[in-house]
Amino acid sequence: MHDYQRIADRIAADILSGRLEPGQRLPPQRSFARRRGIAASTAGRVYAELVRRGLVVGEVGRGTFVRAAPVPSGRALAEPATTAPVNLELNYPTAPDQAALLAPALAPLLRPDVLSEATRTAPAAGTPAAREAACGLLATAGWRPSAGQVLFSGNARQAIAGALAALVGPGGRVGIDALTYPLVKEIAARLGVTLVPLAGDADGIRPDSVAAARRTAPLSALYLQPTLHNPTSVTMPETRRRQLAADLRRWDLPVVEDRIWSFLSDGTEPFAAFAPELTYVVDGLSKRVAPGLTVGFLVVPEGRTGQAGEALRSGGWTAGRFALEAALRWTADGTVDRLTTAKRADASRRQRLVTEHLRGFAVQADPRTYYAWWRLPAPWRADTFTAAAAARGIAVTPGPSFAVPATGPAPARPSPDAPASGAADCVRLGLASAPLDALEQALRTLASLARGAPRGTAGLPS
């Protein structure tokens, strides 16, 4: 065993025994090296080992702190991963009387003759009726896919995986917001794809940051959430979309556009409207309808269904026929439209609660969304606040869960108003899953908590 590992073991024992409390700051590495009589490089390896073990977190410009709460995996945002009574990590909206709205369309599927057909396998291209229904559902005033462009997956996450698998080989690089949907990081890791965080500002990813990343090494694609970005709620304005589309067309760089939350934004044109020949549009019914019986959509540029369809088939990511038939009926009878209207109203109500109870705090949110990005007041950090909230029965998602780690040369420096800066000081609040009264009480509790001070902020003597 190396010396740095033995020293790390002793620090780890102090953390696990409680001698070093969650939230306490370790001495600067040079001070630590002097006190221990070791080289500064050895101290650096000790701290790196503690970070690797998940026992401490290093924050640029602030120091190294004993971790108060683990950074959850992307799974925590897709399925229950906590026993907290109020879960503000999971984020699946439910409209009032939703089950009653869904049931009538399912009744015909239970007839033996219909059920026999509905339980057969379905290809990635689904059925002609399902493709036409999807085109109508996804269309906007300025964009409508053709039936020949539509493929189906089990959910939107599988559509993302299929698009990336079709566009990017193992070892390929994908440009992405410095803050992004956490499960994309896990999908990319399993596909052997490297995510390259790109600098942004209040309008989203900056075209010059894409150009800078391309100069470092080729990019195979971009992954964008241009409408109601999760977690920041930023919607890229039309001028930025046009500028970025022109650059991507010049570079022939394809885009995976995630529109899973776009149903909350009436009238916002997709990025595909500005670069249809480059854009692979991902959407789904997990948020619009329900997470348990859902369908994902992958709209590909004209003539590109072959490779994308093969990626969905080989990954086992195609939609089940029963779910496809249910989705077709819910779309045809207006159920999806009714649920969309109800959930837009519900999201607005929940955002009003955020405005009321977190007034005076630095909260970034769009009044149409089901999430809020909260920059915590000093001396709180994401992990200490997450742990303190969990102790009060409330699960929130720490900002670093959304951060894409830099690989290779550092990305272009973001502008001061970039929403991606300072994730270690932020948490995301998922507003959709908790009952309205529980959400309101949780927001009151979190506001009171944030006005206090965490334990262990005095730090350790250096």
C-alpha positions as semicolon CSV with decimal commas, in nm:
position;residue;x (nm);y (nm);z (nm)
1;M;0,000;0,000;0,000
2;H;0,128;0,347;-0,090
3;D;0,184;0,616;0,173
4;Y;-0,095;0,836;0,034
5;Q;-0,340;0,543;0,066
6;R;-0,246;0,486;0,432
7;I;-0,296;0,855;0,508
8;A;-0,628;0,851;0,321
9;D;-0,733;0,549;0,529
10;R;-0,673;0,745;0,851
11;I;-0,870;1,045;0,727
12;A;-1,146;0,809;0,610
13;A;-1,159;0,652;0,957
14;D;-1,198;0,997;1,113
15;I;-1,485;1,072;0,876
16;L;-1,662;0,741;0,934
17;S;-1,621;0,768;1,311
18;G;-1,774;1,117;1,315
19;R;-1,460;1,294;1,433
20;L;-1,473;1,485;1,106
21;E;-1,832;1,595;1,065
22;P;-2,023;1,629;0,736
23;G;-1,969;1,974;0,594
24;Q;-1,636;2,038;0,766
25;R;-1,359;2,184;0,553
26;L;-1,026;2,007;0,530
27;P;-0,711;2,221;0,550
28;P;-0,566;2,351;0,222
29;Q;-0,344;2,088;0,066
30;R;-0,020;2,278;0,131
31;S;-0,109;2,326;0,499
32;F;-0,204;1,959;0,521
33;A;0,131;1,862;0,366
34;R;0,328;2,078;0,613
35;R;0,144;1,940;0,915
36;R;0,196;1,580;0,800
37;G;0,554;1,630;0,685
38;I;0,475;1,503;0,337
39;A;0,523;1,638;-0,013
40;A;0,253;1,860;-0,160
41;S;0,210;1,609;-0,442
42;T;0,142;1,334;-0,185
43;A;-0,118;1,556;-0,017
44;G;-0,283;1,603;-0,354
45;R;-0,302;1,227;-0,402
46;V;-0,454;1,186;-0,054
47;Y;-0,728;1,436;-0,133
48;A;-0,788;1,280;-0,475
49;E;-0,823;0,937;-0,312
50;L;-1,079;1,071;-0,065
51;V;-1,274;1,225;-0,353
52;R;-1,258;0,893;-0,540
53;R;-1,403;0,714;-0,237
54;G;-1,688;0,963;-0,224
55;L;-1,594;1,085;0,124
56;V;-1,512;1,447;0,037
57;V;-1,598;1,696;-0,232
58;G;-1,358;1,953;-0,376
59;E;-1,492;2,292;-0,482
60;V;-1,277;2,524;-0,691
61;G;-1,193;2,838;-0,498
62;R;-1,353;2,717;-0,175
63;G;-1,167;2,407;-0,061
64;T;-1,231;2,043;0,017
65;F;-1,525;1,945;0,239
66;V;-1,637;1,626;0,408
67;R;-1,929;1,509;0,201
68;A;-2,264;1,540;0,372
69;A;-2,466;1,348;0,117
70;P;-2,381;1,126;-0,180
71;V;-2,444;1,257;-0,531
72;P;-2,729;1,041;-0,657
73;S;-2,708;0,859;-0,986
74;G;-2,939;0,949;-1,271
75;R;-3,157;0,658;-1,159
76;A;-3,281;0,870;-0,871
77;L;-3,454;1,100;-1,119
78;A;-3,618;0,813;-1,306
79;E;-3,746;0,586;-1,029
80;P;-3,788;0,605;-0,652
81;A;-3,449;0,595;-0,480
82;T;-3,537;0,737;-0,140
83;T;-3,768;0,667;0,151
84;A;-3,811;1,039;0,223
85;P;-4,180;1,120;0,278
86;V;-4,160;1,412;0,032
87;N;-3,970;1,331;-0,286
88;L;-3,859;1,639;-0,481
89;E;-3,610;1,433;-0,686
90;L;-3,860;1,221;-0,878
91;N;-4,053;1,443;-1,120
92;Y;-4,355;1,278;-1,284
93;P;-4,666;1,498;-1,301
94;T;-5,013;1,354;-1,244
95;A;-5,330;1,537;-1,340
96;P;-5,641;1,523;-1,121
97;D;-5,859;1,221;-1,213
98;Q;-5,586;1,102;-1,450
99;A;-5,676;0,733;-1,416
100;A;-6,037;0,808;-1,501
101;L;-5,925;0,992;-1,814
102;L;-5,699;0,705;-1,925
103;A;-5,933;0,412;-1,859
104;P;-6,192;0,449;-2,141
105;A;-5,935;0,422;-2,421
106;L;-5,792;0,104;-2,268
107;A;-6,124;-0,078;-2,245
108;P;-6,137;-0,177;-2,616
109;L;-5,790;-0,326;-2,589
110;L;-5,922;-0,589;-2,349
111;R;-6,150;-0,748;-2,610
112;P;-5,993;-1,083;-2,709
113;D;-5,974;-1,002;-3,080
114;V;-5,816;-0,660;-3,020
115;L;-5,590;-0,787;-2,741
116;S;-5,454;-1,060;-2,966
117;E;-5,333;-0,800;-3,214
118;A;-5,216;-0,556;-2,944
119;T;-4,987;-0,814;-2,782
120;R;-4,794;-0,890;-3,099
121;T;-4,446;-0,746;-3,146
122;A;-4,405;-0,409;-3,315
123;P;-4,118;-0,287;-3,535
124;A;-3,925;0,030;-3,457
125;A;-4,142;0,208;-3,715
126;G;-4,458;0,108;-3,527
127;T;-4,776;0,106;-3,734
128;P;-4,898;0,350;-4,001
129;A;-5,175;0,471;-3,769
130;A;-4,931;0,525;-3,482
131;R;-4,693;0,721;-3,708
132;E;-4,970;0,952;-3,826
133;A;-5,089;1,007;-3,468
134;A;-4,734;1,086;-3,355
135;C;-4,691;1,340;-3,636
136;G;-5,004;1,522;-3,523
137;L;-4,907;1,512;-3,157
138;L;-4,554;1,644;-3,211
139;A;-4,635;1,906;-3,475
140;T;-4,604;2,279;-3,404
141;A;-4,711;2,580;-3,606
142;G;-4,381;2,585;-3,795
143;W;-4,278;2,219;-3,798
144;R;-4,444;1,886;-3,870
145;P;-4,255;1,561;-3,925
146;S;-4,359;1,322;-4,199
147;A;-4,476;0,973;-4,110
148;G;-4,165;0,827;-4,268
149;Q;-3,944;1,006;-4,015
150;V;-4,103;0,861;-3,700
151;L;-3,963;0,573;-3,495
152;F;-4,085;0,445;-3,157
153;S;-3,904;0,340;-2,841
154;G;-4,013;0,222;-2,499
155;N;-3,958;0,569;-2,353
156;A;-3,771;0,892;-2,423
157;R;-3,454;0,771;-2,248
158;Q;-3,439;0,479;-2,490
159;A;-3,491;0,719;-2,781
160;I;-3,190;0,921;-2,658
161;A;-2,985;0,602;-2,636
162;G;-3,094;0,498;-2,985
163;A;-3,007;0,835;-3,135
164;L;-2,665;0,848;-2,972
165;A;-2,591;0,487;-3,070
166;A;-2,682;0,566;-3,431
167;L;-2,475;0,884;-3,449
168;V;-2,172;0,825;-3,227
169;G;-1,932;0,535;-3,219
170;P;-1,747;0,422;-2,904
171;G;-1,495;0,690;-2,810
172;G;-1,684;0,958;-3,001
173;R;-1,745;1,302;-2,852
174;V;-2,081;1,471;-2,799
175;G;-2,115;1,839;-2,712
176;I;-2,361;1,907;-2,432
177;D;-2,470;2,175;-2,184
178;A;-2,243;2,192;-1,880
179;L;-2,556;2,111;-1,679
180;T;-2,777;1,841;-1,823
181;Y;-3,026;1,561;-1,760
182;P;-2,826;1,316;-1,542
183;L;-2,938;0,999;-1,718
184;V;-2,775;1,119;-2,039
185;K;-2,441;1,092;-1,859
186;E;-2,517;0,730;-1,769
187;I;-2,636;0,648;-2,122
188;A;-2,321;0,797;-2,272
189;A;-2,098;0,607;-2,030
190;R;-2,259;0,274;-2,126
191;L;-2,222;0,352;-2,496
192;G;-1,858;0,452;-2,454
193;V;-1,936;0,810;-2,559
194;T;-1,746;1,109;-2,418
195;L;-1,956;1,410;-2,322
196;V;-1,792;1,748;-2,377
197;P;-1,940;2,027;-2,160
198;L;-1,995;2,347;-2,355
199;A;-2,000;2,701;-2,223
200;G;-2,332;2,879;-2,220
201;D;-2,506;3,195;-2,111
202;A;-2,861;3,302;-2,030
203;D;-2,968;3,199;-2,384
204;G;-2,821;2,848;-2,372
205;I;-2,519;2,692;-2,540
206;R;-2,295;2,949;-2,712
207;P;-2,203;2,878;-3,075
208;D;-1,844;2,990;-3,011
209;S;-1,810;2,720;-2,745
210;V;-1,911;2,457;-3,000
211;A;-1,651;2,592;-3,239
212;A;-1,387;2,583;-2,965
213;A;-1,470;2,222;-2,878
214;R;-1,444;2,121;-3,244
215;R;-1,098;2,275;-3,267
216;T;-0,983;2,053;-2,980
217;A;-1,110;1,730;-3,140
218;P;-1,397;1,632;-3,371
219;L;-1,752;1,623;-3,235
220;S;-1,993;1,356;-3,356
221;A;-2,312;1,529;-3,239
222;L;-2,470;1,775;-2,996
223;Y;-2,730;1,694;-2,731
224;L;-2,959;1,991;-2,664
225;Q;-3,257;2,075;-2,446
226;P;-3,340;2,407;-2,611
227;T;-3,692;2,435;-2,466
228;L;-3,739;2,446;-2,087
229;H;-3,395;2,305;-2,017
230;N;-3,375;2,067;-1,722
231;P;-3,265;2,181;-1,460
232;T;-3,232;2,553;-1,539
233;S;-3,564;2,612;-1,726
234;V;-3,378;2,816;-1,991
235;T;-3,548;2,834;-2,331
236;M;-3,313;2,919;-2,616
237;P;-3,447;3,222;-2,808
238;E;-3,510;3,205;-3,181
239;T;-3,211;3,424;-3,265
240;R;-2,975;3,182;-3,088
241;R;-3,141;2,883;-3,252
242;R;-3,097;3,034;-3,597
243;Q;-2,734;3,125;-3,531
244;L;-2,651;2,781;-3,394
245;A;-2,839;2,605;-3,675
246;A;-2,642;2,799;-3,937
247;D;-2,313;2,699;-3,776
248;L;-2,412;2,333;-3,740
249;R;-2,522;2,323;-4,103
250;R;-2,182;2,457;-4,209
251;W;-2,010;2,191;-3,996
252;D;-2,259;1,915;-4,088
253;L;-2,296;1,839;-3,716
254;P;-2,611;1,647;-3,615
255;V;-2,820;1,733;-3,309
256;V;-3,018;1,521;-3,064
257;E;-3,297;1,753;-2,947
258;D;-3,464;1,646;-2,622
259;R;-3,820;1,785;-2,608
260;I;-3,956;1,575;-2,321
261;W;-4,076;1,884;-2,127
262;S;-4,170;2,093;-2,431
263;F;-4,540;2,005;-2,401
264;L;-4,553;2,265;-2,121
265;S;-4,437;2,537;-2,362
266;D;-4,712;2,632;-2,604
267;G;-4,589;2,791;-2,925
268;T;-4,211;2,736;-2,897
269;E;-4,074;2,596;-3,221
270;P;-3,833;2,302;-3,196
271;F;-3,471;2,333;-3,302
272;A;-3,569;2,089;-3,579
273;A;-3,766;2,370;-3,744
274;F;-3,436;2,553;-3,808
275;A;-3,215;2,254;-3,901
276;P;-3,447;1,967;-4,003
277;E;-3,180;1,786;-4,201
278;L;-2,955;1,758;-3,893
279;T;-3,194;1,715;-3,600
280;Y;-3,302;1,395;-3,426
281;V;-3,602;1,487;-3,210
282;V;-3,666;1,294;-2,888
283;D;-4,000;1,310;-2,708
284;G;-4,227;1,078;-2,514
285;L;-4,541;1,028;-2,308
286;S;-4,392;0,969;-1,962
287;K;-4,447;1,332;-1,860
288;R;-4,749;1,408;-2,077
289;V;-4,935;1,092;-1,975
290;A;-4,785;0,854;-1,717
291;P;-4,444;0,698;-1,651
292;G;-4,559;0,337;-1,624
293;L;-4,723;0,285;-1,964
294;T;-4,541;0,504;-2,209
295;V;-4,396;0,539;-2,554
296;G;-4,093;0,732;-2,674
297;F;-4,065;0,906;-3,010
298;L;-3,754;0,949;-3,223
299;V;-3,803;1,171;-3,527
300;V;-3,505;1,144;-3,760
301;P;-3,406;1,352;-4,063
302;E;-3,551;1,240;-4,396
303;G;-3,390;0,922;-4,521
304;R;-3,213;0,838;-4,191
305;T;-3,453;0,584;-4,036
306;G;-3,244;0,283;-4,132
307;Q;-2,946;0,338;-3,902
308;A;-3,156;0,479;-3,617
309;G;-3,409;0,198;-3,642
310;E;-3,131;-0,060;-3,631
311;A;-2,987;0,106;-3,320
312;L;-3,328;0,085;-3,146
313;R;-3,373;-0,279;-3,246
314;S;-3,023;-0,391;-3,146
315;G;-3,050;-0,213;-2,813
316;G;-3,388;-0,370;-2,735
317;W;-3,532;-0,018;-2,715
318;T;-3,838;-0,048;-2,941
319;A;-4,186;0,019;-2,806
320;G;-4,420;-0,258;-2,691
321;R;-4,723;-0,304;-2,916
322;F;-4,974;-0,276;-2,629
323;A;-4,828;0,057;-2,514
324;L;-4,824;0,175;-2,876
325;E;-5,191;0,090;-2,921
326;A;-5,282;0,259;-2,592
327;A;-5,089;0,572;-2,692
328;L;-5,264;0,578;-3,029
329;R;-5,606;0,571;-2,863
330;W;-5,516;0,833;-2,600
331;T;-5,393;1,061;-2,877
332;A;-5,692;1,003;-3,105
333;D;-5,961;1,057;-2,840
334;G;-5,809;1,379;-2,705
335;T;-5,690;1,235;-2,374
336;V;-5,330;1,350;-2,427
337;D;-5,451;1,701;-2,508
338;R;-5,670;1,711;-2,196
339;L;-5,384;1,588;-1,978
340;T;-5,150;1,845;-2,132
341;T;-5,391;2,127;-2,049
342;A;-5,438;2,001;-1,693
343;K;-5,064;1,962;-1,633
344;R;-4,984;2,309;-1,765
345;A;-5,228;2,451;-1,511
346;D;-5,085;2,228;-1,237
347;A;-4,726;2,334;-1,312
348;S;-4,830;2,698;-1,292
349;R;-4,991;2,642;-0,950
350;R;-4,678;2,475;-0,819
351;Q;-4,451;2,749;-0,948
352;R;-4,666;3,004;-0,767
353;L;-4,592;2,815;-0,445
354;V;-4,219;2,840;-0,521
355;T;-4,252;3,213;-0,579
356;E;-4,446;3,256;-0,255
357;H;-4,233;3,046;-0,021
358;L;-3,884;3,100;-0,169
359;R;-3,922;3,473;-0,218
360;G;-3,593;3,650;-0,160
361;F;-3,379;3,350;-0,256
362;A;-3,190;3,309;-0,585
363;V;-3,430;3,073;-0,763
364;Q;-3,423;3,027;-1,140
365;A;-3,741;2,884;-1,290
366;D;-3,989;2,932;-1,570
367;P;-4,351;2,967;-1,455
368;R;-4,446;2,690;-1,698
369;T;-4,212;2,420;-1,565
370;Y;-4,219;2,151;-1,299
371;Y;-3,870;2,226;-1,161
372;A;-3,668;2,505;-1,002
373;W;-3,292;2,563;-0,987
374;W;-3,202;2,710;-0,649
375;R;-2,868;2,879;-0,581
376;L;-2,833;2,837;-0,206
377;P;-2,728;3,118;0,027
378;A;-2,380;3,093;0,180
379;P;-2,251;2,901;0,363
380;W;-2,480;2,623;0,236
381;R;-2,352;2,387;-0,032
382;A;-2,548;2,135;-0,232
383;D;-2,441;1,828;-0,037
384;T;-2,488;1,978;0,311
385;F;-2,829;2,116;0,218
386;T;-2,935;1,787;0,058
387;A;-2,838;1,599;0,373
388;A;-3,011;1,850;0,600
389;A;-3,327;1,835;0,388
390;A;-3,321;1,454;0,395
391;A;-3,302;1,466;0,776
392;R;-3,632;1,656;0,761
393;G;-3,793;1,402;0,529
394;I;-3,745;1,591;0,203
395;A;-3,542;1,460;-0,093
396;V;-3,390;1,719;-0,329
397;T;-3,131;1,674;-0,602
398;P;-2,786;1,832;-0,549
399;G;-2,659;2,046;-0,834
400;P;-2,348;1,835;-0,906
401;S;-2,579;1,552;-1,023
402;F;-2,647;1,762;-1,333
403;A;-2,289;1,875;-1,396
404;V;-2,094;1,722;-1,685
405;P;-1,730;1,675;-1,580
406;A;-1,472;1,827;-1,810
407;T;-1,246;1,587;-1,998
408;G;-0,917;1,690;-2,154
409;P;-0,863;2,065;-2,197
410;A;-1,096;2,287;-1,996
411;P;-1,404;2,409;-2,184
412;A;-1,440;2,773;-2,276
413;R;-1,502;2,991;-1,972
414;P;-1,875;3,060;-1,926
415;S;-1,999;3,415;-1,902
416;P;-2,082;3,545;-1,551
417;D;-2,457;3,495;-1,598
418;A;-2,422;3,139;-1,727
419;P;-2,674;2,915;-1,548
420;A;-2,422;2,630;-1,543
421;S;-2,183;2,804;-1,308
422;G;-2,160;2,705;-0,941
423;A;-2,351;2,374;-0,941
424;A;-2,192;2,288;-0,605
425;D;-2,400;2,568;-0,448
426;C;-2,730;2,465;-0,612
427;V;-3,009;2,212;-0,578
428;R;-3,291;2,125;-0,813
429;L;-3,644;2,100;-0,680
430;G;-3,869;1,863;-0,873
431;L;-4,220;1,997;-0,822
432;A;-4,432;1,739;-1,002
433;S;-4,455;1,425;-0,788
434;A;-4,542;1,545;-0,437
435;P;-4,906;1,620;-0,351
436;L;-4,976;1,992;-0,356
437;D;-5,017;2,028;0,022
438;A;-4,701;1,826;0,087
439;L;-4,508;2,038;-0,163
440;E;-4,620;2,359;0,006
441;Q;-4,514;2,236;0,349
442;A;-4,181;2,114;0,209
443;L;-4,109;2,453;0,055
444;R;-4,178;2,622;0,389
445;T;-3,942;2,380;0,561
446;L;-3,667;2,425;0,301
447;A;-3,693;2,804;0,319
448;S;-3,659;2,794;0,698
449;L;-3,365;2,556;0,668
450;A;-3,186;2,779;0,414
451;R;-3,216;3,080;0,644
452;G;-3,017;2,895;0,910
453;A;-2,660;2,766;0,900
454;P;-2,533;2,412;0,841
455;R;-2,329;2,222;1,097
456;G;-1,955;2,211;1,051
457;T;-1,913;2,538;0,865
458;A;-1,631;2,657;1,088
459;G;-1,392;2,413;0,921
460;L;-1,080;2,254;1,063
461;P;-0,769;2,431;1,184
462;S;-0,507;2,455;0,914
